[in-house]
Amino acid sequence: MFLEQNKKDVTDFINYFLTQYCRFVILVFSFTKSMKADPEEEKKVRIQAERYLVKNFEDKTEIYDVLYNNMGNCNYFEYATKVKHKKYGTKFLVYFNDETGEMEDTFLSEK
């Protein structure tokens, strides 16, 4: 009888441990998946930024990266392009402002 109870306790412990391990793996997978940017959205914001730069900047600019706001640090955009102004060397962001519904940049505040 003692041996049967001991086997049951060990089996219960193993089941509990495996359940917790599976929960942990699912949690880690979900977190890492949510932290990765969507390539289609990056492409979309890059195209929007290129149009915005042509329209609003006479001097040469270069898009060198896309920023994904995965931690929610900025409330007004999810994706932004990182741009460098060739003449001044100023690095700034160009993004679609979710609150105003328009493309905006941070050139003056970064200059």
C-alpha positions as CSV (number, residue, x, y, z in Angstrom):
1,M,0.0,0.0,0.0
2,F,2.8,2.4,0.8
3,L,4.5,1.7,-2.5
4,E,1.3,2.3,-4.4
5,Q,0.8,5.7,-2.7
6,N,4.4,6.6,-3.4
7,K,4.0,5.8,-7.1
8,K,0.8,7.9,-7.3
9,D,2.6,10.9,-5.6
10,V,5.5,10.6,-8.1
11,T,3.1,10.4,-11.0
12,D,1.2,13.4,-9.8
13,F,4.4,15.4,-9.3
14,I,5.6,14.5,-12.9
15,N,2.2,15.5,-14.3
16,Y,2.3,18.8,-12.4
17,F,5.8,19.5,-13.5
18,L,5.1,18.7,-17.2
19,T,1.9,20.9,-17.1
20,Q,3.9,23.8,-15.7
21,Y,6.7,23.3,-18.2
22,C,4.2,23.3,-21.1
23,R,2.7,26.6,-19.8
24,F,6.1,28.2,-19.5
25,V,7.0,27.1,-23.1
26,I,3.7,28.5,-24.5
27,L,4.2,31.8,-22.6
28,V,7.8,32.2,-23.9
29,F,6.7,31.4,-27.4
30,S,3.9,33.9,-27.3
31,F,6.1,36.6,-25.9
32,T,8.8,36.2,-28.5
33,K,6.3,36.0,-31.3
34,S,4.7,39.3,-30.2
35,M,8.0,41.0,-30.1
36,K,8.8,40.4,-33.8
37,A,7.8,42.9,-36.4
38,D,5.6,42.1,-39.4
39,P,7.6,42.4,-42.6
40,E,4.5,43.5,-44.6
41,E,3.9,46.4,-42.2
42,E,7.6,47.4,-42.3
43,K,7.4,47.4,-46.1
44,K,4.2,49.5,-46.0
45,V,5.6,52.1,-43.6
46,R,8.8,52.3,-45.7
47,I,6.8,53.1,-48.8
48,Q,4.7,55.7,-47.0
49,A,7.8,57.3,-45.6
50,E,9.5,57.5,-49.0
51,R,6.5,59.4,-50.4
52,Y,6.5,61.7,-47.4
53,L,10.2,62.5,-47.7
54,V,9.9,63.2,-51.5
55,K,7.0,65.6,-50.8
56,N,8.4,67.4,-47.7
57,F,12.2,67.4,-48.0
58,E,14.2,69.0,-50.8
59,D,17.6,67.8,-49.6
60,K,18.6,64.1,-49.8
61,T,17.5,61.8,-47.1
62,E,18.2,58.1,-46.5
63,I,15.9,55.5,-44.8
64,Y,18.2,53.2,-43.0
65,D,15.9,51.1,-40.7
66,V,12.4,50.5,-39.5
67,L,11.5,50.8,-35.8
68,Y,8.8,48.5,-34.4
69,N,7.2,50.0,-31.3
70,N,6.7,46.5,-29.7
71,M,6.8,47.8,-26.1
72,G,4.3,50.6,-26.7
73,N,6.7,53.4,-25.7
74,C,5.1,55.7,-28.2
75,N,1.3,55.9,-28.2
76,Y,0.9,57.5,-31.6
77,F,2.7,54.9,-33.9
78,E,3.4,51.2,-34.2
79,Y,6.0,51.4,-37.0
80,A,8.4,54.2,-37.9
81,T,11.2,54.6,-40.4
82,K,14.6,55.8,-39.2
83,V,15.9,58.4,-41.6
84,K,19.2,60.3,-41.9
85,H,19.3,63.7,-43.5
86,K,22.3,63.7,-45.8
87,K,23.1,67.5,-45.6
88,Y,22.8,67.9,-41.8
89,G,23.5,64.4,-40.6
90,T,20.4,64.5,-38.5
91,K,18.8,61.2,-37.7
92,F,15.0,61.3,-37.2
93,L,11.8,59.3,-37.4
94,V,9.0,59.3,-40.0
95,Y,5.8,57.6,-39.0
96,F,2.0,57.5,-39.6
97,N,0.4,59.1,-36.5
98,D,-2.5,57.0,-35.4
99,E,-4.1,59.9,-33.6
100,T,-4.1,62.4,-36.4
101,G,-4.2,60.0,-39.3
102,E,-1.3,61.8,-41.1
103,M,2.4,61.1,-41.7
104,E,4.7,63.1,-39.4
105,D,8.4,63.4,-38.7
106,T,10.7,64.3,-35.8
107,F,13.2,66.3,-37.8
108,L,12.9,69.6,-36.0
109,S,12.9,68.1,-32.6
110,E,16.0,66.0,-33.4
111,K,18.0,68.8,-35.2
